[in-house]
Amino acid sequence: MSEKEGCKDLREGRKSYDERVSKGLARQPEMTETFTTVGGIPLERLYTPLDLEGMDYCRDIGFPGDYPYTRGVQPTMYRGRFWTMRQYAGFATAAESNARYRYLLEKGQTGLSVAFDLPTQIGYDSDHPMAKGEVGKVGVAIDSLADMETLFGGIPLGKVSTSMTINAPAAVLLAMYIVVGENQGVKAADLSGTIQNDILKEYIARGTYIFPPKPSMRLITDIFGFCSGNVPKWNTISISGYHIREAGSTAAQEVAFTLADGLAYVQAAVDAGLDPNVFGQRLSFFFNAHNDFLEEVAKFRAARRLWARLMKERMGVTEPRAMMLRFHTQTAGSTLTAQQPENNIVRVAIQALASVMGGTQSLHTNSFDEALALPSEKSVGIALKSQQIIAYESGATCTVDPLAGSYVVESLTNEIERQSLEYIDKIDKMGGMLAAIEKGYPQQQIQDAAYRFQRAVESGDRVVVGVNKFHVEESGGGRELLRVDPAVGANQEKALDAMKRARDNVLVGNCLDAIRAAAKDESVNLMPVIMDAVRVYATEGEICGVLREEFGEYRENIVL
């Protein structure tokens, strides 16, 4: 049969093709009986238009910048402007992190992304007993406005966009940032950036929570309301699937649980009297870029389309910009290996390319040595150069959504959307995401997916180069790893003590009393009183301590 005759009728041609391949498999079988994505979606040998039957181009794919935004949120995407190259950084003291930020900006980074240490993330000052041994270890220690002033010293906040990975104490760190801007002469209205501010995923996957759900949601909606009127360029939340994926979820679970969290925030803000057509324009998302290139591209496209439909059809949003899913991406830390760490450079490049092909607005590329230590200056430079090579040399940015129309990509996009919507429907039937978290549903689903993946790695069904296949003997010596000075904690405590002695402690006490009073009255927005306390150098631990006393602390329900 000639090629022309074989494709005269697609159904007959496909049937003939399958028959020919089946005969050939007796002589040369495929490498495995089952091919799947990393997320477990079965992959066919071949995709054709038959796999897209019922799909309508205008309804389901459309044009870039047009609803449902499957192909991107901007008409020209990277032809007009590259994504923000935003390397996540922070370690030890504010002064040391400031030096790293200056280095990255000099090397062409276009936005800052702040990593805070664990005590800061859970609302403790560096002199708290719970902070012992953790100060400055996984991020920068920030106790008060004094540290924040040092962190951004010499960096003009009116000209740089800053993302801060902070959740439970997000209101306090945002207040500090705004006041640093004020002190630089930059109006709050001119500040741009993002706070993560996503507490639901902390309950699900990450664990840096402080307060129970109800007061936590109040803090979030207070930030929404305050920023809508005072910091209009600020993304008030970064609804995060990244940590859900790092905990072991599939791609579809990452989309589903992230968007379900988003719906819970939108509903809470609507219940507080806010207009989703207004605050919806400043919602942003944060996704993981994993190893399965085609699945990841499809995941980003599916998430964009599904969110637009949910905002329009479920939440009644009419403003197009409030339907857009704008997102930051970080390459997958969980895929980095301590064995043969240089292999991570290739993994990160593939993940970064998937992010770009999927239409990200902002990107962080992990450094190859992060499975061993905080990234060195050399490794973070390579990670940034990976983004620059994709932007300027790969050609991937010259056309918008270049994989659109690919039978496999469109099929995977549809399947990820379908699976995600199934999860969201189950969550709805439980009473929403807060109720689902209390029942342990998303936690259990993630644990099960993580277990299945680990079993596949241990059995060799899922190959990880250098770990379960293609081993090489390594000496382990000669690597330049970043080491945090053990004296950081003690030095930070001394600086904190000196700051407390120098400030007006009567004024600090009055401001903390005002926060306590505001916390008791749900009609009061907490942001202004927190900013007053920050201005007089009340510490994060003191502010969070007052809120702990008034709101209580969350205790996790263990799911086995």
C-alpha positions in Angstrom: 0.0 0.0 0.0 1.4 3.4 -0.9 1.7 6.2 1.6 -1.0 8.2 -0.2 -3.4 5.2 -0.2 -2.7 4.5 3.4 -3.8 8.0 4.5 -6.8 8.4 2.2 -9.1 7.6 5.1 -7.6 8.3 8.5 -9.4 5.6 10.4 -8.5 2.9 7.8 -5.0 4.2 7.6 -4.6 4.0 11.4 -6.0 0.5 11.4 -3.6 -0.6 8.7 -0.7 1.1 10.5 -1.5 -0.7 13.8 -1.7 -4.1 12.0 1.7 -3.5 10.4 3.3 -2.5 13.7 1.8 -5.5 15.5 3.4 -7.9 13.1 6.7 -6.1 13.5 6.6 -6.3 17.3 7.0 -10.1 17.1 10.5 -9.5 15.6 11.5 -6.4 17.6 9.3 -5.8 20.7 9.1 -2.4 22.3 11.2 -1.7 25.5 8.2 -2.1 27.8 4.6 -3.1 27.6 3.4 0.2 29.2 4.5 3.7 28.4 3.3 6.5 30.7 4.1 10.0 31.7 5.7 10.7 35.0 2.2 11.4 36.3 1.0 8.0 35.2 -1.0 9.0 32.1 -0.8 6.2 29.5 0.9 7.2 26.3 -0.2 5.8 23.0 2.4 4.8 20.4 1.0 7.3 18.0 -1.3 10.3 18.2 -3.4 11.6 15.3 -6.4 13.9 14.8 -8.6 11.0 15.9 -7.4 11.6 19.4 -8.8 15.1 19.3 -12.3 14.4 18.1 -14.8 16.8 19.5 -12.2 19.4 20.1 -13.1 22.9 18.9 -10.2 25.2 18.1 -11.9 28.5 19.0 -13.6 27.1 22.1 -10.7 25.0 23.5 -7.5 26.4 22.1 -8.1 29.9 20.7 -5.5 32.6 20.3 -2.8 33.9 22.7 -4.2 36.6 24.9 -7.8 35.5 24.3 -10.1 33.4 26.5 -9.6 30.6 27.6 -5.9 31.5 27.4 -4.7 28.0 26.5 -2.0 29.5 24.3 -0.9 32.2 26.8 -2.0 35.3 28.5 -0.3 37.8 26.2 -0.9 38.1 22.4 2.8 38.2 21.6 4.3 36.5 24.6 8.1 36.4 24.5 8.3 38.3 21.2 7.4 41.4 23.2 9.1 40.6 26.5 11.0 37.6 28.0 9.8 36.1 31.2 11.2 37.5 34.4 14.5 35.7 35.3 14.1 35.4 39.0 16.7 33.3 40.9 15.6 32.3 44.4 18.3 33.3 46.8 18.9 34.0 50.5 21.1 32.6 53.2 22.8 33.5 56.4 22.6 37.2 57.1 20.8 40.0 55.3 24.2 41.5 54.4 25.4 38.3 52.8 22.1 37.8 50.9 22.3 41.4 49.7 25.7 40.7 48.2 24.3 37.7 46.3 21.3 39.8 45.0 23.7 42.4 43.7 25.8 39.7 42.0 22.7 38.2 40.3 21.4 41.6 39.1 24.9 42.4 37.7 24.8 39.0 35.8 21.5 39.8 34.1 18.8 38.6 36.5 15.6 40.7 36.1 13.8 40.1 39.4 14.6 39.1 42.9 13.2 36.1 44.8 13.8 36.0 48.5 14.4 32.7 50.4 13.8 33.1 54.2 15.2 30.9 56.9 12.9 28.5 58.7 12.5 30.6 61.9 11.4 33.6 59.8 8.9 31.4 57.9 7.2 30.2 61.1 7.2 33.6 62.8 10.1 33.2 65.3 12.9 35.7 65.9 16.5 34.4 65.8 16.7 34.5 69.6 13.8 32.2 70.2 14.6 28.7 71.5 12.8 27.1 68.5 15.3 28.9 66.2 18.4 27.3 67.6 20.5 25.8 64.9 18.3 27.0 62.1 19.2 30.7 61.8 20.3 31.5 58.2 20.5 27.9 57.2 17.9 27.5 54.4 17.4 31.2 53.7 18.0 34.6 55.1 17.2 35.6 58.7 14.8 38.5 59.0 13.8 39.6 62.5 12.9 43.3 62.0 12.8 46.2 59.6 16.5 46.7 60.3 17.3 43.4 58.6 15.0 44.2 55.7 16.7 47.5 55.2 20.1 45.7 55.0 18.7 43.0 52.7 17.6 45.6 50.1 20.3 48.2 50.7 21.4 49.8 47.5 18.7 48.0 45.5 16.1 50.5 44.2 12.7 48.9 45.0 11.0 51.2 42.5 12.9 49.5 39.6 13.0 45.9 40.6 10.3 43.3 41.1 10.6 41.2 44.2 9.0 37.8 45.0 9.0 36.7 48.7 8.4 33.0 49.6 6.6 33.7 52.8 3.2 32.4 53.9 1.9 32.4 57.5 3.8 35.7 58.4 3.3 37.2 54.9 1.5 40.3 56.2 4.5 41.2 58.4 7.2 40.7 55.7 5.1 42.6 53.1 4.7 45.5 55.7 8.5 45.5 56.1 9.0 45.7 52.3 6.6 48.5 51.9 8.2 50.5 54.7 11.7 49.9 53.2 10.3 51.4 50.0 8.9 54.4 51.9 12.3 54.9 53.4 13.8 54.9 49.9 11.3 57.4 48.7 9.3 54.8 46.7 5.5 55.0 47.1 3.7 51.8 47.9 1.7 52.3 44.6 5.0 52.0 42.7 6.2 48.7 44.2 5.8 45.5 42.2 6.3 42.0 43.2 4.7 39.0 44.8 4.2 37.4 48.2 3.5 33.7 48.3 0.9 34.1 51.0 -0.6 30.6 50.3 -1.4 29.0 53.6 -3.6 26.1 52.3 -0.7 24.4 50.6 1.2 24.7 53.8 -1.5 22.5 55.5 -1.4 20.1 52.5 2.3 19.7 51.7 4.9 22.0 53.2 4.2 22.6 56.9 5.3 26.3 57.6 1.9 27.2 59.1 1.3 29.1 62.3 -2.4 29.9 62.7 -5.6 27.8 62.2 -7.4 28.1 58.8 -10.0 30.8 59.7 -7.7 33.5 61.0 -5.1 32.6 58.3 -7.8 33.2 55.6 -8.6 36.5 57.3 -4.9 37.6 57.1 -4.9 36.7 53.4 -8.1 38.6 52.6 -6.9 41.6 54.6 -3.8 41.7 52.4 -6.1 41.4 49.3 -8.1 44.4 50.5 -5.2 46.5 51.6 -3.2 46.0 48.4 -6.2 46.7 46.1 -6.3 50.2 47.5 -2.7 50.9 48.3 -0.3 48.6 46.4 -2.1 47.9 43.1 0.9 46.5 41.2 1.5 43.8 43.9 0.6 40.2 43.4 -1.2 39.5 46.7 -0.8 35.8 46.6 1.1 33.1 44.7 -1.1 30.1 44.8 1.4 27.4 44.8 1.4 23.9 43.3 5.2 23.8 43.5 5.4 22.3 47.0 2.4 20.0 46.2 4.5 18.5 43.4 7.7 18.4 45.5 5.7 16.4 48.0 5.1 13.7 45.3 1.9 14.6 43.5 1.2 13.9 39.9 0.9 16.7 37.3 -2.9 16.5 37.4 -3.0 16.6 41.2 -0.7 19.6 41.2 -3.1 21.5 38.9 -6.2 20.3 40.7 -5.2 21.0 44.3 -3.6 24.3 43.3 -6.7 25.6 41.6 -8.9 24.2 44.3 -6.9 26.3 46.8 -7.3 29.3 44.4 -11.1 28.8 44.4 -11.1 28.8 48.2 -9.2 32.1 48.4 -11.5 33.7 45.8 -14.6 32.6 47.7 -13.1 33.8 51.0 -12.4 37.2 49.5 -15.9 37.4 47.9 -17.4 36.5 51.3 -15.4 39.4 52.8 -17.0 41.8 50.3 -14.2 42.1 47.8 -14.8 42.1 44.0 -13.2 39.2 42.2 -13.0 41.3 39.0 -10.6 43.6 40.9 -8.5 41.4 43.2 -8.6 38.6 40.7 -6.3 40.6 38.5 -3.5 40.4 41.1 -3.7 36.6 41.8 -0.7 34.7 40.6 0.3 31.1 40.6 3.5 29.1 41.2 4.1 25.8 39.5 6.8 23.1 39.4 8.6 22.1 36.2 9.3 18.4 36.4 11.2 16.1 34.0 8.5 14.9 31.7 8.8 17.5 29.0 5.5 17.0 27.1 3.5 16.4 30.2 4.8 19.6 31.8 4.0 21.7 28.7 0.5 20.3 28.6 0.1 20.8 32.4 0.7 24.6 32.1 -1.7 24.9 29.2 -4.4 22.9 31.0 -4.1 24.9 34.2 -4.5 28.2 32.3 -7.6 27.0 30.4 -9.2 25.4 33.5 -8.7 28.4 35.7 -10.2 30.8 33.1 -13.3 28.6 32.8 -13.6 28.2 36.6 -13.4 32.0 37.2 -15.8 32.8 34.4 -18.4 30.0 34.9 -18.2 29.4 38.6 -17.2 32.7 40.1 -19.0 34.9 37.6 -16.0 36.9 36.7 -16.4 39.2 33.7 -13.1 41.1 33.6 -10.8 39.2 31.2 -7.6 40.0 33.2 -9.2 38.4 36.3 -9.6 35.2 34.4 -5.9 34.9 33.4 -3.7 32.4 35.1 -0.3 34.2 35.4 2.4 32.0 36.9 6.0 31.7 38.1 7.8 28.4 37.6 10.6 26.8 39.5 12.4 23.8 38.2 11.9 20.6 40.3 14.2 20.4 43.3 13.0 16.9 44.0 14.5 15.7 40.7 18.0 16.9 41.6 20.4 14.1 42.5 23.4 14.1 44.8 24.9 11.4 42.6 26.6 12.9 39.5 25.3 16.4 40.3 26.5 17.8 37.0 23.6 15.8 35.4 21.3 18.2 37.1 22.4 20.9 34.7 20.7 19.0 31.9 17.6 18.2 33.9 17.2 21.9 34.8 17.6 23.0 31.2 14.9 20.6 30.0 12.6 21.7 32.8 13.2 25.3 32.1 12.5 24.8 28.4 9.2 23.1 29.3 8.3 26.1 31.4 9.0 28.5 28.5 7.1 26.3 25.9 4.3 26.3 28.4 4.1 30.1 28.7 5.5 31.0 32.1 5.7 34.6 33.2 8.6 34.2 35.6 11.2 31.5 36.1 13.7 30.2 38.6 16.2 27.6 37.6 17.7 25.4 40.3 21.5 25.1 40.7 23.1 21.8 40.0 24.6 21.5 43.5 21.4 22.0 45.5 21.1 18.3 46.4 24.4 18.8 48.4 24.2 22.3 49.8 22.9 25.8 49.2 24.0 26.9 45.7 27.4 28.3 45.2 28.0 31.5 43.2 29.3 29.4 40.3 26.4 27.1 40.2 23.8 29.8 40.4 25.5 31.6 37.6 25.2 28.5 35.4 21.5 28.2 36.3 20.9 31.8 35.3 22.8 31.3 32.0 20.5 28.3 31.2 17.6 30.7 31.1 19.5 33.3 29.0 20.5 30.6 26.5 16.9 29.5 26.1 15.8 33.1 25.7 18.5 34.3 23.3 19.8 31.2 21.5 17.2 28.4 21.3 14.7 30.0 19.0 11.9 28.7 21.3 10.8 32.3 22.0 10.3 33.4 18.4 6.7 32.1 18.1 3.9 31.9 20.6 2.9 28.4 22.0 5.0 26.5 19.4 3.7 23.1 20.4 0.0 24.0 19.9 -1.7 21.6 17.5 0.7 18.8 18.4 -1.7 15.8 18.7 0.1 14.5 21.7 0.3 17.8 23.5 -3.3 18.7 22.9 -4.4 15.2 24.0 -2.3 15.5 27.2 -3.7 19.0 27.8 -7.2 17.6 27.6 -6.5 14.7 29.8 -4.8 16.7 32.5 -7.7 19.1 32.5 -10.2 16.2 32.7 -8.3 14.5 35.6 -7.9 17.9 37.4 -11.6 18.6 37.2 -12.5 15.2 38.6 -10.4 16.0 41.7 -12.0 19.4 42.0 -15.5 17.9 41.8 -14.6 15.4 44.6 -13.3 18.3 46.7 -16.5 20.3 46.0 -18.6 17.3 47.3 -16.5 17.3 50.5 -17.5 20.9 51.1 -14.5 22.7 49.6 -10.8 22.7 50.0 -10.7 23.5 53.7 -13.0 20.6 54.5 -11.0 18.3 52.2 -7.8 19.3 54.0 -9.4 18.5 57.4 -10.4 15.1 56.1 -6.8 14.6 54.8 -7.9 14.0 51.2 -5.3 15.9 49.2 -2.6 14.8 51.7 -3.5 11.1 51.2 -3.6 11.4 47.4 -0.2 13.0 47.3 1.3 10.4 49.6 -0.1 7.6 47.4 1.3 9.2 44.3 4.7 9.7 45.9 4.8 6.0 47.0 3.9 4.8 43.5 6.7 6.9 42.0 9.3 5.8 44.5 8.4 2.1 44.0 8.9 2.6 40.3 12.3 4.1 40.8 13.3 1.3 43.2 12.2 -1.4 40.8 13.9 0.3 37.9 10.7 0.9 35.9 11.4 4.6 36.2 15.0 5.3 35.3 16.9 8.1 37.2 20.3 8.5 35.5 23.2 8.1 37.9 20.9 6.7 40.6 19.4 3.4 39.5 21.1 3.2 36.1 24.4 4.4 34.5 26.3 4.5 37.8 29.9 5.9 37.9 32.3 5.9 40.8 32.7 9.4 42.3 35.3 10.7 44.6 33.0 13.4 46.0 36.0 15.8 46.6 36.9 19.0 45.0 33.5 20.6 44.8 33.0 24.2 45.8 30.0 24.0 48.2 28.5 27.0 50.0 28.8 26.6 53.8 26.9 28.8 56.2 29.1 30.1 59.0 28.0 28.4 62.3 28.3 31.7 64.1 25.5 33.3 62.1 22.9 32.5 64.7 24.9 34.0 67.6 25.8 37.1 65.6 22.1 37.5 64.6 21.1 37.3 68.2 23.6 40.0 69.2 22.4 42.3 66.4 18.7 41.7 67.5 19.5 42.5 71.1 21.3 45.7 70.2 18.3 46.8 68.0 15.8 46.2 70.8 17.9 48.3 73.2 18.1 51.2 70.8 14.4 51.4 69.8 11.5 53.1 71.7 10.1 50.1 73.5 7.1 51.9 75.0 6.1 52.8 71.4 6.6 49.2 70.4 4.4 48.0 73.2 1.6 50.4 72.2 1.7 49.2 68.6 1.6 45.6 69.7 -1.4 46.4 71.9 -3.1 47.9 68.8 -2.5 44.7 66.8 -4.0 42.7 69.7 -7.1 44.9 69.6 -7.4 44.7 65.9 -7.1 40.9 65.9 -10.1 40.7 68.2 -12.3 42.7 65.7 -12.8 41.0 62.4 -14.1 44.2 60.8 -10.6 45.8 61.1 -8.0 45.3 58.4 -4.8 44.2 60.2 -2.3 45.5 57.6 -2.2 49.2 58.8 -1.6 48.3 62.4 1.1 45.8 61.4 2.8 48.5 59.3 2.7 50.9 62.3 4.5 48.2 64.5 7.1 47.5 61.8 7.9 51.2 61.5 9.0 51.3 65.1 11.0 48.1 64.7 8.7 45.7 66.4 10.1 42.3 65.4 8.4 39.6 63.4 8.4 37.3 66.4 6.7 39.9 68.6 4.0 40.6 66.1 3.4 36.9 65.4 3.5 36.2 69.1 0.6 38.6 69.7 -1.3 36.9 66.8 -0.5 33.5 68.2 -2.1 34.4 71.5 -5.2 35.8 69.9 -5.7 33.3 67.0 -4.1 30.1 68.5 -1.8 27.7 66.6 -2.7 25.0 64.0 -2.1 21.4 64.9 -2.0 19.0 61.9 -4.2 16.0 61.6 -1.9 13.1 60.8 -3.0 11.1 57.8 -1.6 7.6 57.4 
